[in-house]
Amino acid sequence: MALTLDIPTQRTTASTLPQLDLSRLEFGQTFSDHMLVVDYHDGSWQQPRIVPYGPFEVSPANSALHYGQAIFEGMKAYKNSEGAITLFRPLDNLRRLNLSAERMCMPAVPEELFMQGLLQLIRVDAEWVPNAPGTSLYIRPFMFATDGMLGVRPSSTYRFVIITCPVAAFFNKPLRVRFEEKYVRSAEGGAGFAKNAGNYGAAMYPTKLAQQDGYNQLLWTDASEHRFIEESGTMNVMFVVDGRLITPAVSSSILDGITRKSVLQLARDWGMTVEERKVSSVEILEAQANGTLQEAFGVGTAVTIAPIAVIGYRGQDFELLPLSDDSFARRVSAALTDIRVGSAPDEHNWMVSI
């Protein structure tokens, strides 16, 4: 039987909920009133607590700042028309968080701590979960080292935190992306499968260069040959070619996305041919040239489904046809939304009620 935790709650005396304007949400800019905090020391997790959202005090010698022991997750809560709140596949996020923790020499977070803390936090801030179309409560669990000493070794102390923020759509129009053939997001044997902070910091410069050239994101390619597609920006990437759904197979350099797994499952449910394998840039460009590339899109928690309109390659742009109403990307996006807000059956038991 799972251990039931006593999680004390200190409620804020200065809620910012009255200032919330759902029509002017910028992703990750507005935070809910409370956060879950729990510290790790002496070899075990200590008393979890829910406190008002606010800053931490850390040592200038904090080892996360100097050596990068920091990991995170991204997930969402949804509210349906009756006001019920649900989470989408939270245990998958926990499993991936703990894979990241293992890779970064950090302690695993127990299921009862993660789930009970998460559920209690969402209940405390239930009024922050929006119910307008396209909105949700974004949830950011993260962990960082807290030792205050300079020395390249795993920290002996850590802090695990969950913060939340109401969000609207991440991208509001189809994306322009280009193949990246100089810089590398991750290499085989590295930490690309983990959601550690350094992966994202290192990706910012090449992404900035692409944005200066008019692109939204990159199509990352493999580290050894720059031949095979890995991810698109911070998303997994998928292609519909001649009726088949094709996506790069996960590896030590590719994140095992939860939205990715969900999209592949729905495609299989619908009888669609699904191929998880190496996908070369040449293959995709040839499919675009001969008319068999029907769709390209990114998938991820923040975006859910982000259609790709233009693919750049070595100074040339290749335009994709606009998505039709019956395109796979639009159908699967609508299906995921319906499952999340309770207007379609949850046949795979993905949703957890608050």
N, C-alpha and C positions, 0 to 999 in steps of 0.2 A: 504493500500500500504506500502511495506517495506521501512524503512528509508534507504536512501543512505548515506553512511559514506564517509567523506573525510579523507583518510588515507595518511598522508605525508610519503614519502619514502626518506631515506638517503642512497644513493648507496655507496657501498664499493669502495675505491680507490685502493684496493689490492686484486683483485679476485684470489682465489686459483684454479679456474676451469682449467687453463692450466696444473696443476699438477695432475689432476684426471686421474687415471689409472683403467679403468673398469675391467681389467683382474686381479687386485689385491685388490679387495674390501673386507674389513672385516666389518661385520655388525656393524653399529653404530660407526664407527671410523672416517669417513670422512664427514664433514658437509658442506652444501651449504653456499653461501656467506651472506645470509640475514636471519633475523628472525622477526616475528611479536611480538610486546610487547605492553601490555596495563595494566594499574594499576587500582586498585579498592580502593577508599577511600571516606570518607564522604557519604557512602551509595550508591555510584553509580560507574559505569565504566567510566573512563576518556578517553582522546583522544588516540586512537590506533595509532601506528606508526610502520613503517618497517625500521629497522636499520641494520648495518653490524653485522654479527654473532660475538659474543664476550662475555666475562665474565660479571657477575653482581657484584655489591658491596652490601653486606648484613650486618646487625648488628650481632655481636657475640651472641646477645640475640634473634636472629631471631626465631620466634615461630615454624616455620616449622622444623627447625633443632632440637628443643628441644621436640616438642610435635606431630610431624608427620602430620601436616595438609598439605598434598601434594598429588595431584592426577594427572593422566595422561591418554592419549589415544594413540593408535597406528593405523595408516591408511596408505594408499599408493596412489600415483599417477602413471599413466602409460602413455606411449607414443606408438602410433601405427606406422605402417610402413609409413603413410603419415605425421607423425610428430604431429598429434593431441594429446592433453593431456587430460586425463580424471581422475576423482576421483571415487573410489568405495564406495558407500553408506555413504557419509560423514555425512548426517543428523542422521544416526543411531549412529555414533560416538559421535555427539553432545548430543543426548538424553542420551547416557550412561555416558558421561562426567558429565552431570547435575545430573544424579542419584548419581554418586560418590560424587559430590559436596554437594548434600543434606545430604548424609550420614555422610560427614565429616564437616558439619556445615560451608560450604563455599558458596559464592554467585553463582547463576546460570549465565552462559554465554549466552547472547542473540543471537538468530539465525543470525541476521544481522551482528553482530560483528564477530561471528565465521566464517560464510560463506564468507562475503566480505573480511575479513582479510586474510582468507585462500586462496581464489582465487587470490587476488592481490599479495600475497607472492609467489604463484606458478608461476604467470606470470612474476614476477621480476626475479625469478631463473629458468625460463623455460629451459635454456640450461643445467641445472643440472639433468633434468629428462632423464635417460638413455633409450635406446630402444633396447639394445641387449637382446636376449632371456633369460628369467629368472631374468631380472633386473627390478627395479622400483625405485621410489623415496619414501623412508619411511618418514612419517610425524609424528612428535611427538608434539601434543598439551599438555601442562601441566599447572598446577596452583599451587602456593604455598603461604602460609601465609607470610606476611612481617612485622608484628609488631615486634618491638625490645624491648620486655619486658618478664620477667619470671613470668609466672602465667598460671595455667592450665585453659584456657578459649579460646573460639574461637577468632581468630585474628579479628581486625577491618579493616585491609588492606591486599590486595592480589595482586599478579602479575600473569597475564595469558600470556603465551608465546607459539609460534609455531616455532619449528626448523625442518629442513629437512636434510635428508642424502641419497645419492644414495646407493642402496644395491643390492647384488646378492642373491643367494639362502642361506638360513639360515643353513640348514643341507644338507650335500652332500651324505649321505648314511642312510639306514634304522636305526632306533633307537633301543637301548637296554634300557629297562625300568624295574623297579621293584616296587612291591607294598610296600608302606610305612605304617607300622603298629605301629609306636611309635610316630613320630612327626605328627603335624596337620598343614595343610595350613590354614584352617578356620573352624569355628563352626557355626551351625545354630544360627541365631540371631546376628552373627558377621558382619564383613565387607567384606566377601569373594566375594560378588557380585560386589563390587566397585573396581576400579583400583586405589587404594591408595598405596602409596609407601611402607608402612609398611608391606603389604601382601607379597611383593617380598623380602624385607630384611629378614623377618622371615623364608622364604623358603630356603635361601641360605645354611644354615648349613646342614640340612638333605640332600639337593641336593649334596653338597660337599662330604658327606659320601658315597652316592651312586656312585658318579663319581670315588671316590677312589677305589671302588669295581668293576669298569669297566662298569658302566651303564651311559647312557647319561642323563636320567631323571627319575623322580619318577611317579608312579601312586598313587596319593593321595587318601586316603580313609576317610570315615566320622569320625568325632571327637568322637562320643559316643561308637561305636562298632568296628571301623576299618574293617567294613564288606562291605560297599558299596563304589563303585568307584566314585570319584568326578571329578578330572581333571588329566592331565598328564603334569607335570612340569608347564609351563606357558600357556598351551594349553587346549582347550576342547578335549575330547577323544571320539572316535566312534569305533564301532565294527560291522562287517558284520557276522552274525550268521545264517546259513542255509537260505541265501538270504534276510534276514531282516537287516535293518540298525538300530542299537540299540545305544542309547547314554543316559547318565545320564540326568534327567530332571533338568533344572535350578532351583536354590533355593537361599536363602540368603547366602549360602556358595559357590555357583558356579557362575562363570562369564557368563553372557549372551553374548556369543561370536557372532560377526557379521559374521565371516566366518562360524561359526557353523550354524547360521540361514540360510545362503546361501546354504550350502551343503544339509541341510534338505529339503529346498525348491526344489532344483534340483532333489533330490531323489524322492520326491513326484511327481514332473513333469514327471518323467520317469516311474511312476507307481510302485515304490518300496515300500514295507511295511516299515514304519518308526515307531519306538517305542521310546518315550521319557519317561523314567521311572527310578526307582532305578535299578542299575545293580551291582550285587555282584561279588566279586573276585572269589568266588567258582563257580558261573555260567560260568564265562569266562574260568576258568581253566578246568571245565568239558567239555565245548564246544571244547577247544583245544584238550582234551584227546580223545573225540569221533569223532573228525574230522569235526565238524560243524562250528568251528571258521575259517572263510575264510579270514578275514582281520581285522587288528587293526591299527588305525592311529590317530595322533593328528591333530587338525585343529586350525589355528590361523592366525592373520594378518601377523606376521613375517614369518611363515613357509608355509602358505596356507595349504598344506597337507604334513604331515610327517609320512611315513609308519613306523610301529613298527615291528621289526624282532624277538625280544626276550623279553619275560616277565619273570622276576625273582620273585620267591615267596618262602620265608622262606629258602633261601639258595640253591634253585634248579632253574635252568633255563629251560624255556619251549620255544622251537623254533616254529615260525610260518612259513608257506610255503611262498616262495617268491611271490611277486605280479606278476600276469600275465598281458599281455598288455591290456586285456579286464576287468581287475579288476575294481571295483567301484571306489576305491581311485584314480587310474590313470585316469579314464574317467572323474570323477568330477573335478579333478585338471585341466585337459585339457579344460574342458568346462568353468571353471571359467576364465582361461587364455584367451580363445577365446572371452568371453564376455568383459573382461577388455581391450583388445587391439582392439576391434571392428571387429573381424573376425567372430563373431556369433551374432545373434539378442539379444538385451537387453530387453527381454520380460517382465521383472519385474521392468524396469526403475531404475536400480541400479546405473547406471553411470551418473556422472555430468561432462559436458564438461567445460574445462577451457576457 
